[in-house]
Amino acid sequence: MKNKYSIFSLVKNAFSYHENWQKAWKDPTIKKEYDAVIIGGGGHGLATAYYLAKKHNMKNIAVVEKGWIGGGNTGRNTTIIRSNYLWDASAGLYDHALKLWEGLSQEINYNVMFSQRGVMNLAHNLQDVRDLKRRTHANRLNGIDAVYLSTEEVKKFCPIINTSQDIRYPVLGGTLQRRAGTARHDAVAWGYARGADEMGVDIIQNCEVKGIKRNGDEVEGIETTKGFIKTKKIGVVAAGHSSVLANMAGLKLPLESKPLQALVSEPVKPIIDTVVMSNAVHAYVSQSDKGELVIGAGTDDYISYSQKGSHDIVEGTLNAILELYPIFSRMRMLRQWGGIVDICPDASPIISKTTIKGLYFNCGWGTGGFKATPGSGDLFAHTIANNEPHKLNAAFNLNRFISGDLVDEHGAAAVAH
Amino acid sequence: MFLITCPFCGEREQSEFKAGGEAHIERPKQPTELSDGEWAEYLFMRKNIKGIQFERWNHAHGCRKWFNIVRDTSNDKIKAVYKMGEKPPVK
């Protein structure tokens, strides 16, 4: 039984200099067989395990992770959470996630520092204005809060934006989703890991999957660097490496893995209390609780697993940032990094069964998976437990690339690709 | 970031080029005969290899010609460059 985190446990542990906190998750001995194995110990994978144990009573399960939990894209993203997507299917999916975020800290007794500071999307040309207005209407019809702002209202909401009409791509307006915001990315992985561990889930770190064993049309288990693990159900949540795992099972996916970069500045006093995103010039920025500006850059256009991006991509983003926020011109950047994102042709994810019995994929989140973490885990758990999708992820099946029933979200995905 | 040797212009920065994705995906000879599954295979399904990959590149900010590259996608090291229509080098 886990001790509950509270102000009292904090005070109590202060007396022992915080040296006697209970371990948040154990270092388990690997069993020979599990009812289900989740490949990938990021936020999505750990959330999947958590909801499998909690809602579907599957306790004999394992999460295998080749590095350490939350060390992939969960620890590399810009922590933005929003649900203002265009199509009904996406609205259902992302708003389901947003609603789970709203109660998440309480539910898992772990402060994920969810902050509904609002996300603003800027328009820089007439087509942007039309698209964003259309998206605002679509959002409201789907019960998602969204308002369209004039240039003056943008300036009022975030005064440091340069709204001069003389710049190369002037701000013509924008949208605002007030329920949107940010969360602490590591805390999400750690909180779900702690919750899953408490219900008996084995979290196996430093364990790389080397092969997926099949018996005809069904899965039998996985070969790992720590030996063979038998299981009848495998849920793959491996982000950039999804295609690598699919190849092990003899499957091909409609994915391309590309580097996506982000960077943070030196910490400064609070200057921007919301998240501002701008598709057309490709700049988005928010400020972390430590005071760093968190800046998202774009993807490179070539396939790469190197976790490094090109310098010109960062340069382009910073050019745009400086034109929109001249006040940042003397700031120094502290760190820059890349993550490998798996991009789908329609910029929507895949949460689906496959043609192989017992093999499920949750992938294709591309440049914007963090926001969906709780919803993705919940719906993927449902799909694995029932061998059928939930109605909220039915549209995000693999078969849509054959039927042509794509969910084109290129406009609402923040990073152009 | 890496350098690419264009077979027409020589060594240039990668930012001068546009990636064209997986090479040697043949356009269907009889499009009318194709099933939905075969179309999906041609249009969407990709090997997305981690390791040695054959791919197309275009020197977009140079001679604007297309050519092929063999590149290790795990570290971005280029193994070979060859022109369109030429036989791909064997690994």
Interface residues (C-beta under 8 A of the other chain):
Chain A: H241 S243 V244 N247 K252 L253 P254 L255 E256 S257 D300 D301 Y302 I303 S304 Y305 S306 K308 G309 S310 H311 D312 D342 P345 F401 I402 S403 G404
Chain B: M1 Q14 S15 K18 A19 G21 E22 D36 G37 W39 A40 E41 L43 F44 M45 R46 K47 N48 I49 K50 Q53 E55 T73 S74 N75 D76
